[in-house]
Amino acid sequence: MERDRPVFEYAIICDDIRHEMGDKFSLIGIYGSDIHVAQLPFLFPKFCVAIAYRNMQSGDGFSISLRDPLDQVLGQTIRGTAPKEVDISGRFMIFNVFPPLQVQEPGLYKLVITINEDVENQKEVPFAIKSGQDRVIH
């Protein structure tokens, strides 16, 4: 019997992810679909993502990359493997902290997630980076 493909549930972009006592995670400084920075270029000291999938199995591989408005990879692509601790429901959380990340220009960026090198089932999560001058305050 063929297994179900892993299914993307959600991705959260934030300033920091902390592993707390009791095996809890705290997400600090959660962004929406627009990320406003004071000015560009801008250096994110940390760029963190929390990604949830279901139907994952122990040993499933994943890669996470960030792409700029010109569709170029920004920073390093993260690769990993689902550990033996994937729960019985197949729910799996990927927590990643990218090292300091420099963005040069405003525009539409993408978080690109690939499971088991299945590009047909690849997930792209778009978000915009805007400089402080682009923000309209009412």
N, CA, C and O atoms as a Tinker XYZ file with bonds, in Angstrom:
   552  protein
     1  N      0.852000   -1.186000    0.000000    73     2
     2  CA     0.000000    0.000000    0.000000    64     1     3
     3  C      0.890000    1.239000    0.000000    63     2     4     5
     4  O      1.820000    1.362000    0.797000    81     3
     5  N      0.580000    2.145000   -0.912000    73     3     6
     6  CA     1.356000    3.380000   -1.016000    64     5     7
     7  C      0.992000    4.319000    0.131000    63     6     8     9
     8  O     -0.181000    4.460000    0.475000    81     7
     9  N      1.978000    4.943000    0.705000    73     7    10
    10  CA     1.737000    5.854000    1.822000    64     9    11
    11  C      1.199000    7.193000    1.341000    63    10    12    13
    12  O      1.391000    7.567000    0.184000    81    11
    13  N      0.526000    7.911000    2.228000    73    11    14
    14  CA     0.054000    9.256000    1.926000    64    13    15
    15  C      1.251000   10.201000    1.883000    63    14    16    17
    16  O      2.197000   10.066000    2.660000    81    15
    17  N      1.190000   11.153000    0.963000    73    15    18
    18  CA     2.234000   12.172000    0.893000    64    17    19
    19  C      2.189000   13.046000    2.138000    63    18    20    21
    20  O      1.117000   13.269000    2.699000    81    19
    21  N      3.344000   13.543000    2.576000    73    19    22
    22  CA     3.333000   14.543000    3.644000    64    21    23
    23  C      2.538000   15.772000    3.190000    63    22    24    25
    24  O      2.613000   16.176000    2.029000    81    23
    25  N      1.781000   16.358000    4.116000    73    23    26
    26  CA     0.903000   17.489000    3.799000    64    25    27
    27  C      1.315000   18.692000    4.639000    63    26    28    29
    28  O      1.400000   18.615000    5.865000    81    27
    29  N      1.567000   19.792000    3.960000    73    27    30
    30  CA     1.907000   21.048000    4.619000    64    29    31
    31  C      0.696000   21.557000    5.402000    63    30    32    33
    32  O     -0.422000   21.546000    4.888000    81    31
    33  N      0.912000   22.003000    6.646000    73    31    34
    34  CA    -0.159000   22.592000    7.440000    64    33    35
    35  C      0.011000   24.100000    7.579000    63    34    36    37
    36  O     -0.909000   24.857000    7.269000    81    35
    37  N      1.184000   24.546000    8.043000    73    35    38
    38  CA     1.411000   25.985000    8.180000    64    37    39
    39  C      2.890000   26.279000    8.384000    63    38    40    41
    40  O      3.687000   25.394000    8.696000    81    39
    41  N      3.230000   27.562000    8.195000    73    39    42
    42  CA     4.578000   28.050000    8.483000    64    41    43
    43  C      4.438000   29.380000    9.215000    63    42    44    45
    44  O      3.597000   30.211000    8.873000    81    43
    45  N      5.275000   29.560000   10.222000    73    43    46
    46  CA     5.302000   30.796000   10.990000    64    45    47
    47  C      6.724000   31.343000   10.915000    63    46    48    49
    48  O      7.693000   30.626000   11.168000    81    47
    49  N      6.834000   32.611000   10.569000    73    47    50
    50  CA     8.125000   33.298000   10.547000    64    49    51
    51  C      8.185000   34.180000   11.785000    63    50    52    53
    52  O      7.224000   34.881000   12.100000    81    51
    53  N      9.317000   34.147000   12.488000    73    51    54
    54  CA     9.422000   34.912000   13.730000    64    53    55
    55  C     10.873000   35.304000   14.001000    63    54    56    57
    56  O     11.790000   34.895000   13.289000    81    55
    57  N     11.055000   36.114000   15.058000    73    55    58
    58  CA    12.386000   36.591000   15.434000    64    57    59
    59  C     13.203000   35.559000   16.187000    63    58    60    61
    60  O     14.427000   35.532000   16.064000    81    59
    61  N     12.542000   34.703000   16.968000    73    59    62
    62  CA    13.290000   33.738000   17.769000    64    61    63
    63  C     12.393000   32.558000   18.125000    63    62    64    65
    64  O     11.173000   32.695000   18.224000    81    63
    65  N     13.014000   31.404000   18.314000    73    63    66
    66  CA    12.331000   30.196000   18.777000    64    65    67
    67  C     13.123000   29.688000   19.967000    63    66    68    69
    68  O     14.333000   29.480000   19.880000    81    67
    69  N     12.435000   29.491000   21.068000    73    67    70
    70  CA    13.098000   29.023000   22.281000    64    69    71
    71  C     12.530000   27.675000   22.700000    63    70    72    73
    72  O     11.315000   27.486000   22.768000    81    71
    73  N     13.428000   26.750000   22.976000    73    71    74
    74  CA    13.025000   25.437000   23.479000    64    73    75
    75  C     12.942000   25.560000   24.994000    63    74    76    77
    76  O     13.952000   25.784000   25.661000    81    75
    77  N     11.741000   25.414000   25.531000    73    75    78
    78  CA    11.486000   25.615000   26.957000    64    77    79
    79  C     11.457000   24.278000   27.690000    63    78    80    81
    80  O     11.442000   23.213000   27.074000    81    79
    81  N     11.450000   24.357000   29.008000    73    79    82
    82  CA    11.308000   23.149000   29.825000    64    81    83
    83  C      9.960000   22.504000   29.518000    63    82    84    85
    84  O      9.007000   23.190000   29.146000    81    83
    85  N      9.885000   21.214000   29.672000    73    83    86
    86  CA     8.638000   20.505000   29.383000    64    85    87
    87  C      8.449000   20.261000   27.905000    63    86    88    89
    88  O      7.345000   19.943000   27.463000    81    87
    89  N      9.528000   20.406000   27.122000    73    87    90
    90  CA     9.497000   20.191000   25.674000    64    89    91
    91  C      8.497000   21.099000   24.971000    63    90    92    93
    92  O      7.839000   20.694000   24.014000    81    91
    93  N      8.392000   22.340000   25.461000    73    91    94
    94  CA     7.546000   23.356000   24.820000    64    93    95
    95  C      8.445000   24.276000   24.000000    63    94    96    97
    96  O      9.644000   24.387000   24.253000    81    95
    97  N      7.843000   24.929000   23.018000    73    95    98
    98  CA     8.562000   25.894000   22.199000    64    97    99
    99  C      7.833000   27.225000   22.284000    63    98   100   101
   100  O      6.606000   27.284000   22.214000    81    99
   101  N      8.609000   28.295000   22.435000    73    99   102
   102  CA     8.053000   29.651000   22.421000    64   101   103
   103  C      8.509000   30.339000   21.143000    63   102   104   105
   104  O      9.697000   30.357000   20.822000    81   103
   105  N      7.551000   30.904000   20.421000    73   103   106
   106  CA     7.845000   31.666000   19.208000    64   105   107
   107  C      7.761000   33.139000   19.579000    63   106   108   109
   108  O      6.729000   33.601000   20.066000    81   107
   109  N      8.838000   33.876000   19.351000    73   107   110
   110  CA     8.941000   35.268000   19.753000    64   109   111
   111  C      8.916000   36.157000   18.508000    63   110   112   113
   112  O      9.617000   35.885000   17.534000    81   111
   113  N      8.114000   37.213000   18.542000    73   111   114
   114  CA     8.078000   38.181000   17.446000    64   113   115
   115  C      7.560000   37.594000   16.152000    63   114   116   117
   116  O      8.269000   37.581000   15.146000    81   115
   117  N      6.326000   37.106000   16.166000    73   115   118
   118  CA     5.729000   36.468000   14.991000    64   117   119
   119  C      5.338000   37.532000   13.957000    63   118   120   121
   120  O      4.726000   38.547000   14.286000    81   119
   121  N      5.707000   37.271000   12.710000    73   119   122
   122  CA     5.383000   38.178000   11.602000    64   121   123
   123  C      4.128000   37.708000   10.879000    63   122   124   125
   124  O      3.775000   36.529000   10.911000    81   123
   125  N      3.464000   38.656000   10.227000    73   123   126
   126  CA     2.374000   38.338000    9.314000    64   125   127
   127  C      2.949000   38.186000    7.913000    63   126   128   129
   128  O      4.122000   37.843000    7.759000    81   127
   129  N      2.151000   38.433000    6.912000    73   127   130
   130  CA     2.624000   38.270000    5.534000    64   129   131
   131  C      3.492000   39.425000    5.068000    63   130   132   133
   132  O      4.163000   39.316000    4.042000    81   131
   133  N      3.491000   40.541000    5.809000    73   131   134
   134  CA     4.371000   41.674000    5.525000    64   133   135
   135  C      5.345000   41.838000    6.677000    63   134   136   137
   136  O      4.946000   41.867000    7.841000    81   135
   137  N      6.624000   41.946000    6.347000    73   135   138
   138  CA     7.659000   42.190000    7.347000    64   137   139
   139  C      8.195000   43.586000    7.096000    63   138   140   141
   140  O      8.776000   43.861000    6.046000    81   139
   141  N      7.996000   44.465000    8.065000    73   139   142
   142  CA     8.456000   45.848000    7.942000    64   141   143
   143  C      9.775000   46.003000    8.677000    63   142   144   145
   144  O      9.884000   45.652000    9.852000    81   143
   145  N     10.783000   46.533000    7.980000    73   143   146
   146  CA    12.085000   46.797000    8.577000    64   145   147
   147  C     12.337000   48.304000    8.522000    63   146   148   149
   148  O     11.741000   49.010000    7.708000    81   147
   149  N     13.217000   48.788000    9.386000    73   147   150
   150  CA    13.464000   50.232000    9.482000    64   149   151
   151  C     13.992000   50.800000    8.170000    63   150   152   153
   152  O     13.536000   51.849000    7.715000    81   151
   153  N     14.947000   50.110000    7.566000    73   151   154
   154  CA    15.517000   50.559000    6.287000    64   153   155
   155  C     16.187000   49.385000    5.605000    63   154   156   157
   156  O     16.486000   48.367000    6.228000    81   155
   157  N     16.416000   49.547000    4.318000    73   155   158
   158  CA    17.084000   48.506000    3.534000    64   157   159
   159  C     18.405000   49.053000    3.013000    63   158   160   161
   160  O     18.468000   50.235000    2.677000    81   159
   161  N     19.451000   48.260000    2.929000    73   159   162
   162  CA    19.506000   46.860000    3.324000    64   161   163
   163  C     19.294000   46.695000    4.830000    63   162   164   165
   164  O     19.485000   47.630000    5.609000    81   163
   165  N     18.891000   45.470000    5.220000    73   163   166
   166  CA    18.599000   45.170000    6.623000    64   165   167
   167  C     19.208000   43.819000    6.974000    63   166   168   169
   168  O     19.170000   42.881000    6.177000    81   167
   169  N     19.771000   43.733000    8.180000    73   167   170
   170  CA    20.341000   42.479000    8.663000    64   169   171
   171  C     19.450000   41.917000    9.760000    63   170   172   173
   172  O     19.296000   42.522000   10.821000    81   171
   173  N     18.859000   40.741000    9.491000    73   171   174
   174  CA    18.123000   40.025000   10.531000    64   173   175
   175  C     19.155000   39.264000   11.360000    63   174   176   177
   176  O     19.844000   38.399000   10.819000    81   175
   177  N     19.286000   39.562000   12.667000    73   175   178
   178  CA    20.245000   38.805000   13.483000    64   177   179
   179  C     19.901000   37.313000   13.501000    63   178   180   181
   180  O     20.789000   36.461000   13.520000    81   179
   181  N     18.602000   37.012000   13.495000    73   179   182
   182  CA    18.085000   35.649000   13.374000    64   181   183
   183  C     16.856000   35.740000   12.478000    63   182   184   185
   184  O     16.131000   36.735000   12.500000    81   183
   185  N     16.633000   34.708000   11.701000    73   183   186
   186  CA    15.418000   34.602000   10.889000    64   185   187
   187  C     14.912000   33.197000   11.151000    63   186   188   189
   188  O     15.507000   32.219000   10.698000    81   187
   189  N     13.808000   33.099000   11.884000    73   187   190
   190  CA    13.350000   31.798000   12.388000    64   189   191
   191  C     12.053000   31.371000   11.723000    63   190   192   193
   192  O     11.201000   32.201000   11.404000    81   191
   193  N     11.913000   30.066000   11.517000    73   191   194
   194  CA    10.685000   29.515000   10.950000    64   193   195
   195  C     10.257000   28.287000   11.746000    63   194   196   197
   196  O     11.079000   27.485000   12.188000    81   195
   197  N      8.944000   28.168000   11.913000    73   195   198
   198  CA     8.324000   26.978000   12.498000    64   197   199
   199  C      7.367000   26.456000   11.436000    63   198   200   201
   200  O      6.466000   27.170000   10.996000    81   199
   201  N      7.566000   25.209000   11.028000    73   199   202
   202  CA     6.803000   24.632000    9.923000    64   201   203
   203  C      6.154000   23.341000   10.408000    63   202   204   205
   204  O      6.799000   22.523000   11.064000    81   203
   205  N      4.878000   23.165000   10.083000    73   203   206
   206  CA     4.156000   21.956000   10.498000    64   205   207
   207  C      3.713000   21.162000    9.273000    63   206   208   209
   208  O      3.216000   21.714000    8.291000    81   207
   209  N      3.911000   19.849000    9.364000    73   207   210
   210  CA     3.460000   18.900000    8.353000    64   209   211
   211  C      2.730000   17.761000    9.042000    63   210   212   213
   212  O      2.936000   17.510000   10.229000    81   211
   213  N      1.882000   17.077000    8.299000    73   211   214
   214  CA     1.297000   15.823000    8.771000    64   213   215
   215  C      1.624000   14.745000    7.744000    63   214   216   217
   216  O      2.055000   15.049000    6.632000    81   215
   217  N      1.420000   13.502000    8.118000    73   215   218
   218  CA     1.767000   12.324000    7.304000    64   217   219
   219  C      3.273000   12.173000    7.115000    63   218   220   221
   220  O      3.716000   11.551000    6.150000    81   219
   221  N      4.060000   12.735000    8.025000    73   219   222
   222  CA     5.506000   12.551000    7.974000    64   221   223
   223  C      5.850000   11.217000    8.628000    63   222   224   225
   224  O      5.130000   10.730000    9.500000    81   223
   225  N      6.945000   10.648000    8.197000    73   223   226
   226  CA     7.448000    9.413000    8.790000    64   225   227
   227  C      8.906000    9.601000    9.163000    63   226   228   229
   228  O      9.618000   10.412000    8.571000    81   227
   229  N      9.330000    8.846000   10.143000    73   227   230
   230  CA    10.731000    8.863000   10.540000    64   229   231
   231  C     11.603000    8.610000    9.315000    63   230   232   233
   232  O     11.354000    7.681000    8.547000    81   231
   233  N     12.611000    9.430000    9.139000    73   231   234
   234  CA    13.516000    9.279000    7.997000    64   233   235
   235  C     13.151000   10.116000    6.793000    63   234   236   237
   236  O     13.954000   10.219000    5.866000    81   235
   237  N     11.948000   10.734000    6.761000    73   235   238
   238  CA    11.607000   11.626000    5.650000    64   237   239
   239  C     12.591000   12.790000    5.641000    63   238   240   241
   240  O     12.909000   13.356000    6.687000    81   239
   241  N     13.067000   13.140000    4.458000    73   239   242
   242  CA    13.995000   14.251000    4.319000    64   241   243
   243  C     13.264000   15.540000    4.006000    63   242   244   245
   244  O     12.170000   15.523000    3.443000    81   243
   245  N     13.875000   16.663000    4.373000    73   243   246
   246  CA    13.293000   17.958000    4.055000    64   245   247
   247  C     14.390000   18.954000    3.735000    63   246   248   249
   248  O     15.531000   18.805000    4.171000    81   247
   249  N     14.030000   19.974000    2.966000    73   247   250
   250  CA    14.916000   21.108000    2.735000    64   249   251
   251  C     14.089000   22.385000    2.824000    63   250   252   253
   252  O     12.917000   22.422000    2.451000    81   251
   253  N     14.740000   23.431000    3.330000    73   251   254
   254  CA    14.094000   24.729000    3.500000    64   253   255
   255  C     15.033000   25.771000    2.924000    63   254   256   257
   256  O     16.207000   25.832000    3.289000    81   255
   257  N     14.515000   26.584000    2.030000    73   255   258
   258  CA    15.333000   27.678000    1.501000    64   257   259
   259  C     14.510000   28.956000    1.474000    63   258   260   261
   260  O     13.279000   28.934000    1.460000    81   259
   261  N     15.220000   30.052000    1.467000    73   259   262
   262  CA    14.607000   31.370000    1.308000    64   261   263
   263  C     14.999000   31.881000   -0.063000    63   262   264   265
   264  O     16.142000   31.728000   -0.493000    81   263
   265  N     14.040000   32.492000   -0.749000    73   263   266
   266  CA    14.315000   33.035000   -2.082000    64   265   267
   267  C     13.947000   34.507000   -2.107000    63   266   268   269
   268  O     12.929000   34.921000   -1.552000    81   267
   269  N     14.792000   35.284000   -2.760000    73   267   270
   270  CA    14.590000   36.733000   -2.839000    64   269   271
   271  C     13.651000   37.070000   -4.002000    63   270   272   273
   272  O     13.199000   36.168000   -4.707000    81   271
   273  N     13.352000   38.363000   -4.211000    73   271   274
   274  CA    12.420000   38.734000   -5.296000    64   273   275
   275  C     12.871000   38.300000   -6.690000    63   274   276   277
   276  O     12.044000   38.192000   -7.596000    81   275
   277  N     14.186000   38.047000   -6.878000    73   275   278
   278  CA    14.685000   37.578000   -8.172000    64   277   279
   279  C     14.750000   36.047000   -8.227000    63   278   280   281
   280  O     15.304000   35.483000   -9.171000    81   279
   281  N     14.185000   35.376000   -7.215000    73   279   282
   282  CA    14.129000   33.915000   -7.095000    64   281   283
   283  C     15.511000   33.285000   -6.874000    63   282   284   285
   284  O     15.733000   32.119000   -7.201000    81   283
   285  N     16.425000   34.070000   -6.319000    73   283   286
   286  CA    17.749000   33.567000   -5.954000    64   285   287
   287  C     17.714000   33.077000   -4.513000    63   286   288   289
   288  O     17.032000   33.670000   -3.677000    81   287
   289  N     18.442000   31.995000   -4.210000    73   287   290
   290  CA    18.506000   31.485000   -2.842000    64   289   291
   291  C     19.224000   32.517000   -1.983000    63   290   292   293
   292  O     20.294000   33.012000   -2.337000    81   291
   293  N     18.612000   32.828000   -0.851000    73   291   294
   294  CA    19.135000   33.810000    0.084000    64   293   295
   295  C     19.679000   33.054000    1.293000    63   294   296   297
   296  O     18.931000   32.337000    1.957000    81   295
   297  N     20.953000   33.204000    1.582000    73   295   298
   298  CA    21.536000   32.470000    2.701000    64   297   299
   299  C     21.775000   31.022000    2.305000    63   298   300   301
   300  O     22.040000   30.711000    1.143000    81   299
   301  N     21.675000   30.150000    3.289000    73   299   302
   302  CA    21.947000   28.739000    3.036000    64   301   303
   303  C     20.661000   27.919000    3.043000    63   302   304   305
   304  O     19.721000   28.233000    3.773000    81   303
   305  N     20.625000   26.868000    2.228000    73   303   306
   306  CA    19.508000   25.930000    2.250000    64   305   307
   307  C     19.722000   24.984000    3.427000    63   306   308   309
   308  O     20.817000   24.458000    3.622000    81   307
   309  N     18.676000   24.776000    4.200000    73   307   310
   310  CA    18.730000   23.893000    5.364000    64   309   311
   311  C     18.198000   22.528000    4.952000    63   310   312   313
   312  O     17.145000   22.430000    4.321000    81   311
   313  N     18.924000   21.482000    5.307000    73   311   314
   314  CA    18.493000   20.112000    5.002000    64   313   315
   315  C     18.465000   19.310000    6.289000    63   314   316   317
   316  O     19.290000   19.506000    7.182000    81   315
   317  N     17.502000   18.404000    6.369000    73   315   318
   318  CA    17.392000   17.574000    7.564000    64   317   319
   319  C     16.568000   16.332000    7.304000    63   318   320   321
   320  O     16.096000   16.086000    6.194000    81   319
   321  N     16.411000   15.561000    8.361000    73   319   322
   322  CA    15.658000   14.315000    8.298000    64   321   323
   323  C     14.738000   14.234000    9.507000    63   322   324   325
   324  O     15.145000   14.568000   10.620000    81   323
   325  N     13.515000   13.798000    9.299000    73   323   326
   326  CA    12.583000   13.614000   10.415000    64   325   327
   327  C     13.152000   12.553000   11.358000    63   326   328   329
   328  O     13.570000   11.483000   10.915000    81   327
   329  N     13.166000   12.849000   12.638000    73   327   330
   330  CA    13.760000   11.911000   13.601000    64   329   331
   331  C     12.833000   10.740000   13.901000    63   330   332   333
   332  O     11.710000   10.674000   13.401000    81   331
   333  N     13.317000    9.827000   14.717000    73   331   334
   334  CA    12.529000    8.662000   15.119000    64   333   335
   335  C     11.322000    9.047000   15.960000    63   334   336   337
   336  O     10.404000    8.245000   16.131000    81   335
   337  N     11.315000   10.289000   16.493000    73   335   338
   338  CA    10.249000   10.704000   17.407000    64   337   339
   339  C      8.993000   11.233000   16.717000    63   338   340   341
   340  O      8.139000   11.805000   17.394000    81   339
   341  N      8.842000   11.072000   15.414000    73   339   342
   342  CA     7.607000   11.510000   14.758000    64   341   343
   343  C      6.455000   10.794000   15.443000    63   342   344   345
   344  O      6.468000    9.570000   15.574000    81   343
   345  N      5.444000   11.568000   15.887000    73   343   346
   346  CA     4.372000   10.932000   16.662000    64   345   347
   347  C      3.486000   10.045000   15.786000    63   346   348   349
   348  O      3.567000   10.074000   14.558000    81   347
   349  N      2.659000    9.276000   16.434000    73   347   350
   350  CA     1.842000    8.258000   15.762000    64   349   351
   351  C      0.914000    8.863000   14.705000    63   350   352   353
   352  O      0.557000    8.188000   13.740000    81   351
   353  N      0.516000   10.148000   14.883000    73   351   354
   354  CA    -0.363000   10.791000   13.907000    64   353   355
   355  C      0.409000   11.260000   12.676000    63   354   356   357
   356  O     -0.190000   11.643000   11.671000    81   355
   357  N      1.739000   11.230000   12.756000    73   355   358
   358  CA     2.543000   11.694000   11.631000    64   357   359
   359  C      2.721000   13.200000   11.613000    63   358   360   361
   360  O      3.228000   13.754000   10.638000    81   359
   361  N      2.307000   13.869000   12.686000    73   359   362
   362  CA     2.520000   15.316000   12.766000    64   361   363
   363  C      3.989000   15.583000   13.085000    63   362   364   365
   364  O      4.588000   14.920000   13.931000    81   363
   365  N      4.545000   16.557000   12.400000    73   363   366
   366  CA     5.964000   16.850000   12.566000    64   365   367
   367  C      6.174000   18.353000   12.461000    63   366   368   369
   368  O      5.664000   19.002000   11.548000    81   367
   369  N      6.925000   18.891000   13.399000    73   367   370
   370  CA     7.266000   20.314000   13.392000    64   369   371
   371  C      8.740000   20.452000   13.058000    63   370   372   373
   372  O      9.586000   19.745000   13.606000    81   371
   373  N      9.030000   21.364000   12.159000    73   371   374
   374  CA    10.409000   21.716000   11.819000    64   373   375
   375  C     10.644000   23.112000   12.392000    63   374   376   377
   376  O      9.935000   24.057000   12.047000    81   375
   377  N     11.625000   23.235000   13.255000    73   375   378
   378  CA    12.018000   24.535000   13.796000    64   377   379
   379  C     13.398000   24.847000   13.244000    63   378   380   381
   380  O     14.310000   24.027000   13.352000    81   379
   381  N     13.559000   26.023000   12.656000    73   379   382
   382  CA    14.859000   26.370000   12.109000    64   381   383
   383  C     15.194000   27.826000   12.386000    63   382   384   385
   384  O     14.351000   28.715000   12.259000    81   383
   385  N     16.433000   28.045000   12.764000    73   383   386
   386  CA    16.952000   29.393000   12.959000    64   385   387
   387  C     18.034000   29.596000   11.907000    63   386   388   389
   388  O     19.097000   28.979000   11.970000    81   387
   389  N     17.753000   30.469000   10.935000    73   387   390
   390  CA    18.768000   30.800000    9.945000    64   389   391
   391  C     19.792000   31.715000   10.595000    63   390   392   393
   392  O     19.429000   32.529000   11.444000    81   391
   393  N     21.063000   31.606000   10.221000    73   391   394
   394  CA    22.071000   32.521000   10.749000    64   393   395
   395  C     21.771000   33.941000   10.257000    63   394   396   397
   396  O     20.868000   34.130000    9.443000    81   395
   397  N     22.523000   34.947000   10.745000    73   395   398
   398  CA    22.235000   36.320000   10.308000    64   397   399
   399  C     21.989000   36.392000    8.806000    63   398   400   401
   400  O     22.725000   35.823000    8.001000    81   399
   401  N     20.928000   37.111000    8.462000    73   399   402
   402  CA    20.445000   37.134000    7.082000    64   401   403
   403  C     20.309000   38.577000    6.612000    63   402   404   405
   404  O     19.591000   39.368000    7.223000    81   403
   405  N     20.990000   38.914000    5.539000    73   403   406
   406  CA    20.952000   40.263000    4.977000    64   405   407
   407  C     19.979000   40.300000    3.805000    63   406   408   409
   408  O     20.068000   39.486000    2.886000    81   407
   409  N     19.038000   41.263000    3.844000    73   407   410
   410  CA    18.154000   41.495000    2.700000    64   409   411
   411  C     18.493000   42.863000    2.120000    63   410   412   413
   412  O     18.736000   43.823000    2.852000    81   411
   413  N     18.504000   42.931000    0.804000    73   411   414
   414  CA    18.952000   44.144000    0.116000    64   413   415
   415  C     17.819000   45.046000   -0.355000    63   414   416   417
   416  O     17.965000   46.268000   -0.398000    81   415
   417  N     16.694000   44.441000   -0.705000    73   415   418
   418  CA    15.652000   45.233000   -1.359000    64   417   419
   419  C     14.260000   44.804000   -0.915000    63   418   420   421
   420  O     14.062000   43.684000   -0.443000    81   419
   421  N     13.303000   45.705000   -1.071000    73   419   422
   422  CA    11.926000   45.323000   -0.758000    64   421   423
   423  C     11.399000   44.396000   -1.841000    63   422   424   425
   424  O     11.949000   44.328000   -2.940000    81   423
   425  N     10.333000   43.688000   -1.520000    73   423   426
   426  CA     9.716000   42.840000   -2.531000    64   425   427
   427  C      9.141000   41.573000   -1.939000    63   426   428   429
   428  O      9.055000   41.405000   -0.722000    81   427
   429  N      8.752000   40.690000   -2.833000    73   427   430
   430  CA     8.135000   39.427000   -2.454000    64   429   431
   431  C      9.212000   38.352000   -2.321000    63   430   432   433
   432  O      9.914000   38.036000   -3.281000    81   431
   433  N      9.326000   37.809000   -1.138000    73   431   434
   434  CA    10.263000   36.733000   -0.826000    64   433   435
   435  C      9.456000   35.447000   -0.640000    63   434   436   437
   436  O      8.234000   35.495000   -0.501000    81   435
   437  N     10.139000   34.296000   -0.637000    73   435   438
   438  CA     9.448000   33.017000   -0.468000    64   437   439
   439  C     10.258000   32.109000    0.444000    63   438   440   441
   440  O     11.486000   32.056000    0.385000    81   439
   441  N      9.536000   31.410000    1.272000    73   439   442
   442  CA    10.077000   30.290000    2.028000    64   441   443
   443  C      9.690000   29.058000    1.214000    63   442   444   445
   444  O      8.504000   28.844000    0.960000    81   443
   445  N     10.664000   28.239000    0.796000    73   443   446
   446  CA    10.401000   27.090000   -0.064000    64   445   447
   447  C     10.734000   25.822000    0.718000    63   446   448   449
   448  O     11.867000   25.639000    1.165000    81   447
   449  N      9.737000   24.948000    0.879000    73   447   450
   450  CA     9.886000   23.726000    1.661000    64   449   451
   451  C      9.664000   22.530000    0.737000    63   450   452   453
   452  O      8.658000   22.448000    0.032000    81   451
   453  N     10.618000   21.613000    0.756000    73   451   454
   454  CA    10.529000   20.408000   -0.064000    64   453   455
   455  C     10.694000   19.195000    0.841000    63   454   456   457
   456  O     11.630000   19.134000    1.638000    81   455
   457  N      9.800000   18.246000    0.723000    73   455   458
   458  CA     9.858000   17.006000    1.501000    64   457   459
   459  C     10.227000   15.862000    0.558000    63   458   460   461
   460  O      9.624000   15.703000   -0.502000    81   459
   461  N     11.212000   15.079000    0.949000    73   459   462
   462  CA    11.651000   13.900000    0.179000    64   461   463
   463  C     11.956000   14.230000   -1.288000    63   462   464   465
   464  O     11.717000   13.419000   -2.183000    81   463
   465  N     12.485000   15.432000   -1.510000    73   463   466
   466  CA    12.869000   15.889000   -2.856000    64   465   467
   467  C     11.708000   15.832000   -3.857000    63   466   468   469
   468  O     11.932000   15.740000   -5.064000    81   467
   469  N     10.476000   15.886000   -3.357000    73   467   470
   470  CA     9.270000   15.838000   -4.185000    64   469   471
   471  C      8.904000   17.258000   -4.620000    63   470   472   473
   472  O      8.119000   17.933000   -3.953000    81   471
   473  N      9.477000   17.707000   -5.744000    73   471   474
   474  CA     9.243000   19.084000   -6.192000    64   473   475
   475  C      7.800000   19.314000   -6.634000    63   474   476   477
   476  O      7.338000   20.455000   -6.639000    81   475
   477  N      7.085000   18.263000   -7.003000    73   475   478
   478  CA     5.678000   18.419000   -7.361000    64   477   479
   479  C      4.828000   18.788000   -6.149000    63   478   480   481
   480  O      3.768000   19.400000   -6.287000    81   479
   481  N      5.299000   18.412000   -4.962000    73   479   482
   482  CA     4.568000   18.685000   -3.724000    64   481   483
   483  C      5.273000   19.775000   -2.904000    63   482   484   485
   484  O      5.022000   19.920000   -1.707000    81   483
   485  N      6.139000   20.522000   -3.549000    73   483   486
   486  CA     6.884000   21.587000   -2.880000    64   485   487
   487  C      5.928000   22.696000   -2.440000    63   486   488   489
   488  O      4.964000   23.013000   -3.137000    81   487
   489  N      6.204000   23.271000   -1.294000    73   487   490
   490  CA     5.355000   24.344000   -0.776000    64   489   491
   491  C      6.133000   25.648000   -0.786000    63   490   492   493
   492  O      7.269000   25.705000   -0.313000    81   491
   493  N      5.518000   26.704000   -1.329000    73   491   494
   494  CA     6.098000   28.044000   -1.314000    64   493   495
   495  C      5.224000   28.938000   -0.449000    63   494   496   497
   496  O      4.016000   29.042000   -0.662000    81   495
   497  N      5.850000   29.580000    0.527000    73   495   498
   498  CA     5.144000   30.477000    1.434000    64   497   499
   499  C      5.649000   31.891000    1.157000    63   498   500   501
   500  O      6.769000   32.229000    1.542000    81   499
   501  N      4.836000   32.730000    0.489000    73   499   502
   502  CA     5.294000   34.081000    0.156000    64   501   503
   503  C      5.140000   35.041000    1.336000    63   502   504   505
   504  O      4.231000   34.907000    2.155000    81   503
   505  N      6.048000   36.006000    1.398000    73   503   506
   506  CA     5.945000   37.095000    2.364000    64   505   507
   507  C      6.660000   38.302000    1.766000    63   506   508   509
   508  O      7.593000   38.156000    0.977000    81   507
   509  N      6.216000   39.486000    2.149000    73   507   510
   510  CA     6.802000   40.716000    1.610000    64   509   511
   511  C      7.717000   41.351000    2.650000    63   510   512   513
   512  O      7.423000   41.346000    3.846000    81   511
   513  N      8.823000   41.893000    2.173000    73   511   514
   514  CA     9.684000   42.715000    3.018000    64   513   515
   515  C      9.575000   44.129000    2.515000    63   514   516   517
   516  O      9.782000   44.407000    1.333000    81   515
   517  N      9.244000   45.030000    3.437000    73   515   518
   518  CA     9.054000   46.442000    3.115000    64   517   519
   519  C      9.898000   47.296000    4.064000    63   518   520   521
   520  O     10.051000   46.980000    5.244000    81   519
   521  N     10.437000   48.382000    3.517000    73   519   522
   522  CA    11.206000   49.280000    4.375000    64   521   523
   523  C     10.248000   50.193000    5.127000    63   522   524   525
   524  O      9.089000   50.339000    4.738000    81   523
   525  N     10.729000   50.805000    6.201000    73   523   526
   526  CA     9.912000   51.694000    7.016000    64   525   527
   527  C      9.268000   52.807000    6.219000    63   526   528   529
   528  O      8.166000   53.251000    6.539000    81   527
   529  N      9.960000   53.263000    5.170000    73   527   530
   530  CA     9.416000   54.337000    4.332000    64   529   531
   531  C      8.187000   53.881000    3.553000    63   530   532   533
   532  O      7.378000   54.710000    3.137000    81   531
   533  N      8.036000   52.548000    3.345000    73   531   534
   534  CA     6.887000   52.029000    2.594000    64   533   535
   535  C      5.638000   51.890000    3.437000    63   534   536   537
   536  O      4.546000   51.682000    2.909000    81   535
   537  N      5.793000   52.003000    4.741000    73   535   538
   538  CA     4.667000   51.758000    5.648000    64   537   539
   539  C      3.815000   53.014000    5.786000    63   538   540   541
   540  O      4.323000   54.098000    6.075000    81   539
   541  N      2.526000   52.853000    5.578000    73   539   542
   542  CA     1.592000   53.953000    5.746000    64   541   543
   543  C      0.937000   53.804000    7.109000    63   542   544   545
   544  O      0.324000   52.776000    7.397000    81   543
   545  N      1.064000   54.818000    7.941000    73   543   546
   546  CA     0.471000   54.776000    9.275000    64   545   547
   547  C     -0.762000   55.671000    9.285000    63   546   548   549
   548  O     -0.691000   56.843000    8.916000    81   547
   549  N     -1.886000   55.114000    9.706000    73   547   550
   550  CA    -3.157000   55.871000    9.747000    64   549   551
   551  C     -3.433000   56.347000   11.135000    63   550   552
   552  O     -4.449000   56.999000   11.373000    81   551
